[in-house]
Amino acid sequence: MTTARNDTRVTLGGRHAHLWWIRPDTLTDPAELARGRALLTDDEREKTDRFRFARDRHTCLITRVLVRTTLSRYCDIPPARWRFRTNDHARPEIGTPPSTIRFNLSHTNGLIVCLVSRGREVGVDVESLNRANRWLDLAERFFAPREAAVLRRVDASERPTRFLEYWTLKEAYVKARGLGLAIPLTGFSFDLPARALDDIRIRFTPAIDDDDARWQFTLERFGRDHLVATAVQRDGPEPVRITLHEAVAPLA
Ligand SMILES: CC(C)(COP(=O)(O)OP(=O)(O)OC[C@H]1O[C@@H](n2cnc3c(N)ncnc32)[C@H](O)[C@@H]1OP(=O)(O)O)[C@@H](O)C(=O)NCCC(=O)NCCS
């Protein structure tokens, strides 16, 4: 893993993807936050200000700053110059200046991540492990029958974590496709290997027109409290290499 200030330049090859992460609570300097806010468009500032709770406003601001400063590590475009558009399902993408870079974002209490690739579809999801118990009953409704059956079978003590592993992977795939809930969540399922999590397979039912050979997945614990899943489009048997990069203050 590398750590990088916002002015560190990074090269991104076609066979690589970079997973940038930051703990928003580490950014507290008012002058830095003001500089970060100045990088945003009026719309982004309005979106940030609409959140009721200060913590959510902070996360939203840092997310916008993280994306802008991350993208600017790969080329000569200043962070404030990026303009984003959304696809029909609300996925943010680079609008201008045109770029081959693709990215996807996820945020939850205490962690923001941004997955970046060159031309490949990418999706990322971060979830807080503390939430698993609360959501367990959603499995029967939203998971594929194979996944729900595994959850019923595993030891009760393992169930919340296993639930969240499936959930995080499902979100990462849905986000890589950029289609949101237009994809039926029961239409695909994951095989989680018992030990090494480097051979995660997706299976599709006929409800989804996709090919399992087109995707690779990772699932990792981030500290004690978070789980992060990535979905990266591949174009052959050779895996895409994903490296972790910590973005550190000052970001702006
Ligand atoms: C956006 C979505 C895809 C994920 O939302 P989430 O898990 O609550 O939130 P995350 O923090 O992981 O992701 C939010 C980010 O995803 C991005 N995003 C929004 N729509 C997206 C889409 N259609 N595809 C990919 N990314 C999207 C945005 O950057 C957004 O952050 P921003 O608004 O600050 O820019 C959500 O709208 C959704 O449809 N989720 C599926 C809900 C569900 O039932 N999942 C069950 C899985 S088992």
The ligand as an SDF file (V2000), in Angstrom:
LIG
                    3D

 48 50  0  0  0  0  0  0  0  0999 V2000
  -25.8540    4.0250   -5.5880 C   0  0  0  0  0  0  0  0  0  0  0  0
  -26.2240    2.6360   -5.2570 C   0  0  0  0  0  0  0  0  0  0  0  0
  -25.9650    1.7600   -6.4570 C   0  0  0  0  0  0  0  0  0  0  0  0
  -25.3440    2.2030   -4.0850 C   0  0  0  0  0  0  0  0  0  0  0  0
  -25.6390    3.0020   -2.9710 O   0  0  0  0  0  0  0  0  0  0  0  0
  -25.0820    2.8050   -1.5180 P   0  0  0  0  0  0  0  0  0  0  0  0
  -24.5030    1.4610   -1.3020 O   0  0  0  0  0  0  0  0  0  0  0  0
  -26.1650    3.2210   -0.6210 O   0  0  0  0  0  0  0  0  0  0  0  0
  -23.9650    3.9040   -1.3910 O   0  0  0  0  0  0  0  0  0  0  0  0
  -22.4240    3.8870   -1.7770 P   0  0  0  0  0  0  0  0  0  0  0  0
  -21.7800    4.8140   -0.8510 O   0  0  0  0  0  0  0  0  0  0  0  0
  -21.8420    2.5330   -1.9050 O   0  0  0  0  0  0  0  0  0  0  0  0
  -22.4180    4.5000   -3.2460 O   0  0  0  0  0  0  0  0  0  0  0  0
  -22.8780    5.7690   -3.4840 C   0  0  0  0  0  0  0  0  0  0  0  0
  -22.1250    6.3010   -4.6760 C   0  0  0  0  0  0  0  0  0  0  0  0
  -22.2970    5.4500   -5.8000 O   0  0  0  0  0  0  0  0  0  0  0  0
  -22.2890    6.2430   -6.9850 C   0  0  0  0  0  0  0  0  0  0  0  0
  -23.4660    5.8500   -7.7480 N   0  0  0  0  0  0  0  0  0  0  0  0
  -24.7050    6.3920   -7.7640 C   0  0  0  0  0  0  0  0  0  0  0  0
  -25.4890    5.7140   -8.6410 N   0  0  0  0  0  0  0  0  0  0  0  0
  -24.7340    4.7340   -9.1540 C   0  0  0  0  0  0  0  0  0  0  0  0
  -24.9750    3.7140  -10.1250 C   0  0  0  0  0  0  0  0  0  0  0  0
  -26.1530    3.5660  -10.7320 N   0  0  0  0  0  0  0  0  0  0  0  0
  -23.9590    2.8820  -10.4400 N   0  0  0  0  0  0  0  0  0  0  0  0
  -22.7650    3.0330   -9.8730 C   0  0  0  0  0  0  0  0  0  0  0  0
  -22.4680    3.9710   -8.9450 N   0  0  0  0  0  0  0  0  0  0  0  0
  -23.4440    4.8110   -8.5990 C   0  0  0  0  0  0  0  0  0  0  0  0
  -22.2790    7.6900   -6.5590 C   0  0  0  0  0  0  0  0  0  0  0  0
  -20.9830    8.1740   -6.7210 O   0  0  0  0  0  0  0  0  0  0  0  0
  -22.6780    7.6320   -5.1070 C   0  0  0  0  0  0  0  0  0  0  0  0
  -22.0420    8.5640   -4.2810 O   0  0  0  0  0  0  0  0  0  0  0  0
  -22.3340   10.1210   -4.3740 P   0  0  0  0  0  0  0  0  0  0  0  0
  -23.8090   10.2840   -4.4570 O   0  0  0  0  0  0  0  0  0  0  0  0
  -21.7430   10.6880   -3.1420 O   0  0  0  0  0  0  0  0  0  0  0  0
  -21.6240   10.5610   -5.6320 O   0  0  0  0  0  0  0  0  0  0  0  0
  -27.6880    2.5580   -4.8190 C   0  0  0  0  0  0  0  0  0  0  0  0
  -28.4290    3.5390   -5.4020 O   0  0  0  0  0  0  0  0  0  0  0  0
  -28.3340    1.2900   -5.1370 C   0  0  0  0  0  0  0  0  0  0  0  0
  -29.0670    1.2080   -6.0820 O   0  0  0  0  0  0  0  0  0  0  0  0
  -28.0520    0.3090   -4.2990 N   0  0  0  0  0  0  0  0  0  0  0  0
  -28.5480   -0.9880   -4.3740 C   0  0  0  0  0  0  0  0  0  0  0  0
  -29.4430   -1.1240   -3.1830 C   0  0  0  0  0  0  0  0  0  0  0  0
  -29.5990   -2.5040   -2.7050 C   0  0  0  0  0  0  0  0  0  0  0  0
  -30.6760   -2.9400   -2.4030 O   0  0  0  0  0  0  0  0  0  0  0  0
  -28.5310   -3.2520   -2.5810 N   0  0  0  0  0  0  0  0  0  0  0  0
  -28.5980   -4.5620   -2.0370 C   0  0  0  0  0  0  0  0  0  0  0  0
  -27.3660   -5.3320   -2.4420 C   0  0  0  0  0  0  0  0  0  0  0  0
  -27.5740   -6.9510   -1.8810 S   0  0  0  0  0  0  0  0  0  0  0  0
  1  2  1  0
  2  3  1  0
  2  4  1  0
  2 36  1  0
  4  5  1  0
  5  6  1  0
  6  7  2  0
  6  8  1  0
  6  9  1  0
  9 10  1  0
 10 11  2  0
 10 12  1  0
 10 13  1  0
 13 14  1  0
 14 15  1  0
 15 16  1  0
 15 30  1  0
 16 17  1  0
 17 18  1  0
 17 28  1  0
 18 19  1  0
 18 27  1  0
 19 20  2  0
 20 21  1  0
 21 22  1  0
 21 27  2  0
 22 23  1  0
 22 24  2  0
 24 25  1  0
 25 26  2  0
 26 27  1  0
 28 29  1  0
 28 30  1  0
 30 31  1  0
 31 32  1  0
 32 33  2  0
 32 34  1  0
 32 35  1  0
 36 37  1  0
 36 38  1  0
 38 39  2  0
 38 40  1  0
 40 41  1  0
 41 42  1  0
 42 43  1  0
 43 44  2  0
 43 45  1  0
 45 46  1  0
 46 47  1  0
 47 48  1  0
M  END
$$$$
